[in-house]
Amino acid sequence: MESTALHPGKLLSISGSYWQTCTLHASVKLDIFTIIGKNSLASEEVATKMSAPVRSVAMLLDALCAMELLKKDGVRYSNTQISSKFLSKESSDYIGFMIMHHHHLVESWSRLDESVISGKPVRNRVSSEQAHTTSDNNQTNFKEKQQDSLECERRESFLMGMFNIAMTTAPDLVPTIDLSGKKHLLDLGGGPGTYAIHFCLNNPDLTAVVFDLPTTRPFAEKTIQRFGQQHRITFQDGDFLKDDIQGKYDVVWLSHILHGDSPSDCEQIIKKAASVLEPNGMIIIHEFIMNNEKDGPLFPALFSLNMLLGTDGGQAYSERELMDMLKGAGFKDIVRTKYRGPMESGLIIGTK
């Protein structure tokens, strides 16, 4: 029997897939899906609302139709169900912040070869290089202001992107964890506090503290208040690698924290979590978990490269590595639960 002829189609498809990525990013950045909303608009109407040429706008709208993110009826365009639900700011399920976070990562991903050769991140260098492209004081001040504005935009996209993703994950994840009898939860590095909110909503006797950097506080307090949980959830400023954590807890929740740090820093974080846990307290790690051979699954493997690009020692960890860290900090009864998230996230639980 003749073997199937090799064909480069798969490789070329992978190589060019960023075209669709950039089309989606541009459309979210330009707010196309919110502009159309629940209406059916001609390209001229969309272009007028955007103050952009009809020709280029029509090309973008047609590409979005080909991607099945818009529908075209004659000369009029409307949102599909998925774009209405997730890409229009009129929807409570809007995930545009996460998409813009991905957009802000594109430049560093284009320099992956540099990170592989050096073993160092390039993401921070991108900002510093752009901020020092001129010696003129006025120009420098202008560029610094631009850079500050961009950093604020990136931080908002990151934090609210984490909120977007957590809001799609937490409703299914939180009910899988039995917190019966638990009273006080620490959401370590909890960002906007989304998981703390859902744990409290699902456990009426629970109170929580979100511990994160001071710059995160405004986002967290706004989100906590939005869900009416300000009487049960408080915010504590700090850097979990440098600062002491105040209080004692019977649950510590670490969601997507460890992948940003080196193995030695992860061990320190877990030991610090153990130090504020009551006897028989529970630690719950939520991460993109690689298999023990570390050759998959795909998303955690790619996410590990994302950490190479943006951190000094972060990576995606395997189930064995995470369990060994817990054992080293004195935890027992360590198990991985049956939960599997949409991007191969998982839960590992241990008892102090």
C-alpha positions as CSV (number, residue, x, y, z in Angstrom):
1,M,0.0,0.0,0.0
2,E,1.3,3.4,-0.9
3,S,1.8,5.8,2.0
4,T,-0.2,9.0,2.0
5,A,1.7,11.8,0.3
6,L,3.1,14.4,2.6
7,H,1.5,17.8,2.2
8,P,2.6,21.2,3.7
9,G,-1.0,22.3,4.2
10,K,-1.0,21.8,8.0
11,L,2.2,23.7,8.4
12,L,1.1,26.6,6.2
13,S,-2.2,26.8,8.1
14,I,-0.4,27.0,11.4
15,S,2.1,29.6,10.0
16,G,-0.7,31.8,8.7
17,S,-3.2,31.4,11.5
18,Y,-2.1,34.8,13.0
19,W,-4.0,36.5,10.1
20,Q,-7.2,35.5,11.8
21,T,-5.8,36.4,15.2
22,C,-4.9,39.9,14.0
23,T,-8.3,40.3,12.3
24,L,-10.1,39.5,15.6
25,H,-7.8,41.7,17.7
26,A,-8.3,44.7,15.3
27,S,-12.1,44.2,15.3
28,V,-12.3,44.2,19.1
29,K,-9.9,47.1,19.4
30,L,-12.1,49.1,16.9
31,D,-15.2,47.9,18.7
32,I,-16.9,46.6,15.6
33,F,-19.2,44.2,17.4
34,T,-20.5,46.9,19.8
35,I,-21.0,49.3,16.9
36,I,-23.2,46.8,15.1
37,G,-24.9,45.6,18.3
38,K,-28.3,44.2,17.7
39,N,-28.7,46.1,14.4
40,S,-28.2,45.2,10.8
41,L,-25.9,47.8,9.2
42,A,-24.4,48.5,5.8
43,S,-20.7,49.0,5.5
44,E,-21.3,52.7,4.9
45,E,-23.1,53.0,8.2
46,V,-20.4,51.2,10.1
47,A,-17.7,53.3,8.4
48,T,-19.5,56.5,9.4
49,K,-19.7,55.5,13.0
50,M,-15.9,54.7,12.9
51,S,-14.9,57.7,10.9
52,A,-13.1,55.4,8.6
53,P,-13.0,54.7,4.8
54,V,-15.8,52.5,3.5
55,R,-13.5,50.3,1.4
56,S,-11.2,49.2,4.3
57,V,-14.2,48.8,6.7
58,A,-16.0,46.6,4.2
59,M,-12.9,44.4,3.7
60,L,-12.7,43.9,7.5
61,L,-16.5,43.1,7.8
62,D,-16.3,40.6,4.9
63,A,-13.3,38.9,6.6
64,L,-15.3,38.6,9.8
65,C,-18.2,37.0,7.9
66,A,-15.7,34.5,6.5
67,M,-14.6,33.8,10.1
68,E,-18.3,33.3,11.0
69,L,-18.2,36.2,13.5
70,L,-20.6,38.3,11.4
71,K,-23.5,37.5,9.1
72,K,-24.1,39.2,5.8
73,D,-27.6,39.7,4.2
74,G,-27.3,41.5,1.0
75,V,-25.2,44.6,1.9
76,R,-26.0,44.5,5.6
77,Y,-24.0,43.0,8.4
78,S,-25.1,41.7,11.8
79,N,-23.5,39.9,14.7
80,T,-23.6,36.2,15.1
81,Q,-24.8,34.6,18.3
82,I,-21.2,34.1,19.6
83,S,-20.1,37.6,18.7
84,S,-23.2,39.1,20.3
85,K,-22.6,37.1,23.5
86,F,-18.8,37.6,23.9
87,L,-17.6,40.4,21.7
88,S,-20.1,43.2,22.2
89,K,-19.8,45.5,25.2
90,E,-23.5,45.4,25.5
91,S,-23.2,41.8,26.8
92,S,-22.4,40.9,30.4
93,D,-20.3,38.0,29.0
94,Y,-18.0,40.3,27.1
95,I,-14.4,38.9,26.8
96,G,-12.8,41.7,24.9
97,F,-10.4,42.6,27.7
98,M,-8.9,39.2,27.5
99,I,-8.6,39.5,23.7
100,M,-6.9,42.8,24.1
101,H,-4.5,41.2,26.6
102,H,-3.6,38.7,24.0
103,H,-3.1,41.6,21.5
104,H,-0.6,43.2,23.9
105,L,1.4,40.0,23.9
106,V,1.8,39.8,20.1
107,E,5.0,41.8,19.9
108,S,6.9,39.7,22.5
109,W,5.7,36.5,20.8
110,S,7.2,37.7,17.5
111,R,10.6,37.7,19.4
112,L,10.3,34.2,20.8
113,D,13.6,33.1,19.1
114,E,15.4,35.8,21.1
115,S,14.0,34.4,24.4
116,V,14.9,30.9,23.5
117,I,18.5,31.8,22.6
118,S,19.0,34.1,25.7
119,G,16.8,32.2,28.1
120,K,15.5,35.7,29.2
121,P,12.2,37.5,28.8
122,V,11.8,40.1,26.1
123,R,8.4,41.5,27.1
124,N,9.8,44.1,29.6
125,R,12.6,45.1,27.2
126,V,10.0,46.0,24.5
127,S,8.6,48.7,26.8
128,S,12.0,50.1,27.9
129,E,13.3,50.2,24.3
130,Q,10.3,52.1,23.1
131,A,10.5,54.6,26.0
132,H,14.1,55.6,25.1
133,T,14.0,56.2,21.3
134,T,14.7,60.0,21.5
135,S,17.0,62.3,23.5
136,D,14.8,65.4,23.1
137,N,13.2,66.3,26.5
138,N,9.8,67.3,25.2
139,Q,9.7,64.2,22.9
140,T,10.9,62.0,25.8
141,N,8.2,63.4,28.1
142,F,5.5,62.8,25.5
143,K,6.8,59.3,24.9
144,E,6.9,58.6,28.6
145,K,3.3,59.7,28.9
146,Q,2.4,57.5,26.0
147,Q,4.2,54.6,27.6
148,D,2.4,55.2,31.0
149,S,-0.9,55.3,29.2
150,L,-0.1,52.1,27.4
151,E,1.0,50.4,30.6
152,C,-2.4,51.4,32.2
153,E,-4.2,50.0,29.2
154,R,-2.2,46.8,29.4
155,R,-2.8,46.4,33.1
156,E,-6.6,47.0,32.7
157,S,-6.7,44.5,29.8
158,F,-4.8,42.0,32.0
159,L,-6.8,42.4,35.1
160,M,-10.2,42.6,33.4
161,G,-9.1,39.8,31.1
162,M,-8.5,37.6,34.1
163,F,-12.0,38.6,35.3
164,N,-13.4,37.7,31.8
165,I,-11.8,34.2,32.0
166,A,-12.6,33.6,35.6
167,M,-16.2,34.5,35.1
168,T,-16.5,31.8,32.4
169,T,-14.7,29.3,34.6
170,A,-15.7,29.9,38.2
171,P,-19.4,29.0,37.9
172,D,-18.5,25.4,36.9
173,L,-15.3,25.1,39.0
174,V,-16.3,26.5,42.4
175,P,-19.2,24.0,43.0
176,T,-16.7,21.1,42.5
177,I,-14.9,22.0,45.7
178,D,-16.4,21.2,49.1
179,L,-15.7,24.0,51.6
180,S,-18.1,22.7,54.2
181,G,-17.1,24.1,57.6
182,K,-14.6,26.5,56.2
183,K,-15.0,30.1,57.4
184,H,-12.1,32.2,56.0
185,L,-10.5,32.0,52.6
186,L,-7.4,33.7,51.3
187,D,-7.4,34.4,47.6
188,L,-3.6,34.8,47.1
189,G,-2.8,37.0,44.1
190,G,-6.5,37.2,43.5
191,G,-6.6,40.1,41.1
192,P,-10.1,41.4,40.7
193,G,-11.3,38.9,43.3
194,T,-13.6,36.9,40.9
195,Y,-13.0,33.5,42.5
196,A,-13.3,34.9,46.1
197,I,-16.7,36.3,45.0
198,H,-17.9,33.0,43.6
199,F,-16.6,31.1,46.6
200,C,-18.6,33.4,48.9
201,L,-21.7,33.2,46.7
202,N,-21.6,29.4,46.9
203,N,-20.7,29.2,50.6
204,P,-22.9,31.5,52.7
205,D,-20.8,31.2,55.9
206,L,-17.5,32.1,54.1
207,T,-15.6,35.4,54.3
208,A,-12.5,36.1,52.1
209,V,-9.4,38.3,51.7
210,V,-8.0,39.1,48.3
211,F,-4.2,39.6,48.6
212,D,-2.5,41.4,45.7
213,L,-0.5,44.4,44.6
214,P,-1.9,47.9,45.6
215,T,-2.4,48.8,41.9
216,T,-5.0,46.0,41.8
217,R,-7.1,47.3,44.6
218,P,-9.3,49.7,42.5
219,F,-10.3,46.9,40.1
220,A,-10.9,44.4,42.9
221,E,-13.0,46.7,45.0
222,K,-15.1,47.7,42.0
223,T,-15.7,44.1,41.1
224,I,-16.5,43.0,44.7
225,Q,-18.9,45.9,45.1
226,R,-20.6,45.0,41.7
227,F,-21.5,41.6,43.2
228,G,-22.6,43.1,46.5
229,Q,-19.9,41.2,48.5
230,Q,-18.0,44.1,50.1
231,H,-19.3,43.1,53.6
232,R,-17.7,39.6,53.2
233,I,-14.6,40.2,51.0
234,T,-11.8,42.6,51.9
235,F,-8.6,43.6,50.1
236,Q,-5.1,43.3,51.5
237,D,-2.2,45.1,49.8
238,G,1.1,43.2,49.3
239,D,3.6,41.3,47.2
240,F,3.3,37.7,48.1
241,L,7.0,37.1,47.5
242,K,8.2,40.0,49.7
243,D,5.5,40.9,52.2
244,D,3.9,39.2,55.2
245,I,0.3,38.1,54.9
246,Q,-1.9,39.2,57.8
247,G,-4.4,36.9,59.4
248,K,-5.1,33.2,59.6
249,Y,-7.2,31.2,57.2
250,D,-8.6,27.7,56.7
251,V,-8.5,27.8,52.9
252,V,-5.8,29.3,50.6
253,W,-6.7,29.6,47.0
254,L,-3.9,30.0,44.4
255,S,-5.3,30.4,40.9
256,H,-2.8,30.9,38.1
257,I,-0.2,32.3,40.4
258,L,2.6,29.7,40.4
259,H,3.2,29.7,36.6
260,G,4.6,33.3,36.9
261,D,7.5,32.3,39.1
262,S,10.5,30.0,39.2
263,P,10.4,26.7,41.1
264,S,12.3,28.1,44.1
265,D,9.9,31.1,44.3
266,C,6.9,28.7,44.0
267,E,8.2,26.7,46.9
268,Q,8.5,30.0,48.9
269,I,4.9,31.0,48.0
270,I,3.5,27.6,49.0
271,K,5.4,27.7,52.3
272,K,4.1,31.2,53.0
273,A,0.6,30.0,52.3
274,A,1.1,27.1,54.7
275,S,2.3,29.6,57.4
276,V,-1.1,31.4,57.4
277,L,-3.2,28.2,57.3
278,E,-4.9,26.9,60.4
279,P,-4.2,23.2,61.3
280,N,-6.0,20.9,58.8
281,G,-6.4,24.0,56.6
282,M,-6.8,23.4,52.8
283,I,-4.6,24.7,50.0
284,I,-6.1,24.6,46.5
285,I,-3.9,25.2,43.4
286,H,-5.5,26.0,40.1
287,E,-3.1,25.9,37.2
288,F,-2.6,25.0,33.5
289,I,-1.1,21.6,34.3
290,M,1.3,19.7,32.0
291,N,1.5,16.0,32.0
292,N,4.5,14.4,33.8
293,E,6.4,13.9,30.6
294,K,5.9,17.7,29.9
295,D,5.1,17.1,26.2
296,G,1.5,18.2,26.5
297,P,-1.3,19.1,26.6
298,L,-1.0,21.8,23.9
299,F,-2.2,24.9,25.7
300,P,-0.1,24.5,28.9
301,A,2.9,23.8,26.7
302,L,2.4,27.0,24.7
303,F,1.6,28.9,27.9
304,S,4.9,27.8,29.2
305,L,6.5,29.7,26.3
306,N,4.4,32.7,27.1
307,M,6.0,32.7,30.6
308,L,9.4,32.4,29.0
309,L,8.7,35.6,27.1
310,G,7.4,37.6,30.1
311,T,9.0,36.3,33.3
312,D,12.5,35.6,34.6
313,G,11.6,32.0,35.7
314,G,8.0,31.2,35.2
315,Q,6.7,28.2,33.4
316,A,3.8,25.7,33.3
317,Y,4.3,22.9,35.8
318,S,3.5,19.3,35.7
319,E,1.2,17.5,38.1
320,R,4.2,15.8,39.7
321,E,6.1,19.0,40.2
322,L,3.2,20.8,41.9
323,M,2.5,17.8,44.2
324,D,6.2,17.6,45.1
325,M,6.1,21.3,46.0
326,L,3.2,20.7,48.3
327,K,4.9,17.7,49.9
328,G,8.0,19.8,50.5
329,A,5.9,22.4,52.4
330,G,4.5,19.7,54.7
331,F,1.1,19.2,53.0
332,K,-0.6,15.7,53.1
333,D,-3.6,14.0,51.4
334,I,-2.5,15.6,48.1
335,V,-4.9,14.9,45.3
336,R,-5.7,16.1,41.8
337,T,-9.5,16.4,41.4
338,K,-11.5,15.3,38.4
339,Y,-12.0,18.9,37.3
340,R,-10.7,19.8,33.8
341,G,-11.0,23.4,32.6
342,P,-11.5,24.5,29.0
343,M,-7.7,25.1,28.5
344,E,-6.5,22.1,30.5
345,S,-6.5,23.8,33.8
346,G,-6.8,21.6,36.8
347,L,-7.0,21.5,40.6
348,I,-4.6,20.1,43.1
349,I,-5.6,20.1,46.8
350,G,-3.6,19.4,49.9
351,T,-4.2,19.5,53.7
352,K,-1.8,21.2,56.2
